[in-house]
Every structure is written in structure tokens, then in C-alpha cells.
Amino acid sequence: MLEKIISLSDISLIEFLGVSNSNFQLLTEAFPQTKIIARGDQLIIRGSDDQMALVEAIVNQCIQHLNKHNAFTAVHMKAYIESILNPTGEEIETPWVEDKDVLLFGNKGIVIKAKTPNQRKLVDAAASNDIVFAIGPAGTGKTYTAVALAVKALKNKEVKKIIITRPAVEAGENLGFLPGDLKEKIDPYLRPIYDALDDMIPAEKLKFYLENRTIEIAPLAYMRGRTLNKAFILLDEAQNTTSMQMKMFLTRMGIQSKTIITGDKSQVDLPKNQTSGLGEAERILGGINGIAFVELDGSDVVRHRLVRKIIEAYGKQDK
């Protein structure tokens, strides 16, 4: 009896196997003459060569489906089994409609896409430039969109890792009174990043990525002296970088890397005698081929309807 082992390490086992192994049971019932065993993050297949090839084809299609949609049900398992065992049958129906604005499918198949014209500009700019500045007020989706682009690049194997960072600048609070080292002090400030990743990557896979540093979330101070090759690098809250910090960050970029810098020029928390590195970069780097600037505004706000009105009111006051 021949044996074949298929790795399931890159997918959600809960989604693949189903509740109470319901999806897995459908697979085993379809091949009664073949021994199929789920052990840890491996699928072990024992049987004849032709039957093993059919099982492998089904499993590979299921893995591709899960990697794309982050969701998988018994309906899909039945459809993929049918498509392999009965090639002349009907095409597999999926509940997702192809949409050019879709960036990726998050957990449970949630559709993550560019929702506004300026968010689409950000996506297009990232496709044709290696460095993109996304500048706009809170709630415009600039950070969320940037994280989605990074996760998409990682899933498509365009990069080997994601680096997400931000300056350790207090917004009216004093970091010194918080417990822990610098990273532990700043982790709560990076909560929006973790929330975005929670939407886009299954929990067990995200934990694995964080533990093996495929996804690295760290204060900007930790970037000094590094060269980041084949990475998708995101600098958040860039309005709170100094001139030297911005220059240091931009020069970390290595070969086959992409960088997105997000910031809100209306929420600078630097001391009054310090110049924001974001504003200075906008003045110095404009016009350089390969660097793009995308402006988002109140029309891009995707939070509560009052957030847009609040931004507009403060904008009038500032003027």
C-alpha cells in the first residue's frame, strides 16, 4: 500500500476539517477503499496510486480555496469532490463575486476591499510604486487598506515578511509610567494594527506568523541599522516622526521591498520645536519616480457618520 503525506500547516485546520470533522468525513466517505488520516497538521493518504492522486487533487483545491477565501464549508468540500470524481458535472458555485476592488478575503470569507475612490487610488499607487505616502484624517481607512495590501502581498508570496512600525510618541499620555520594555509600552498603541490583522488572518496562523517573525510589529526605534529585503514595510502615525527618524526609516528599505507610510498631519504630537518628518518628506520627495503621495479626506471616512462631521468641524476651526 502506497502512502502520501500532504502538509496542512498553511491553512486553518478547523475550517478544513469542519465542525466535528464534518468536512473531513465527507472526504473519507468518498474514498472508502483509501485510508485518509488527519494527524496534527498533516494529511496521510494510504491506498492505490490512482486513488491517492484523486484525493490529493481534491485536497489541493480545498487548500487553494481556503488560502483565497479564508472560509470553507461542507458545501465546498462536496463540490470539489464532485468536480474531481465527476469532471463532466456542473461548475463549482461559490458565494463570492469577482470584484476588481477586492484585496483579499478575510476570516470567515469577509470581503476586504477598497471602499472609496481615494482608497482605490492608494491601491493603484501601491501597485505601481515602491514607496507610497497615504495622508489623511482618522477613519479614512488608510492604515486598514495598507495592512490589507501587505497581507495580500504575503499571501501571494510577493514578499517574505511584513514589518509594521510606528514612532513611540505620546499623545497626551506618558509612556514612562507604563510597565514593561519599550515594545510592551507601545503595543497598546498598535492595537488598530492587530485588529486589522485579526480580520484578515486566521488566529492560529497569525500567532504562527508573529512567533516566527514573518509578521513583525515593533517601535520605530527598533528599525535603526536594519536592511529590510523582500518585505512589505508599513510605517503608521508617520506625522509623529522627526526628520531624522523619517530619513532613517526610508533608508531601511532593501531590494524587492515595498513601503507604505500613513499619517494624519492634523494630529502631530511632537514638541512644537520639532518638525514633522511626514510634512518634510512630502516637500522633499514629491516628484521622485517610484514614490507616490495619496491624499485621503473626509469623503473617505468609513466609521460612524458623525466622524466625518467631526473632521469637517475641526478642519473649519483650524482654518
Secondary structure, DSSP 8 states (H G I E B T S, - for coil): -EEEEEE-TTS-HHHHH-GGGHHHHHHHHH-TTSEEEEETTEEEEEE-HHHHHHHHHHHHHHHHHHHHHS---HHHHHHHHHHHH-TTS-----S----TTEEEE-GGG-EEE--SHHHHHHHHHHHH-SEEEEE--TTSSHHHHHHHHHHHHHHTTS-SEEEEEE----SSS-GGGSSSSHHHHHGGGGHHHHHHHHHHS-HHHHHHHHHTTSEEEEEGGGGTT--B-SEEEEE-SGGG--HHHHHHHHTTB-TT-EEEEEE-TT---S-TTS--HHHHHHHHHTT-TTEEEEE--GGG--S-HHHHHHHHHHHHHH-
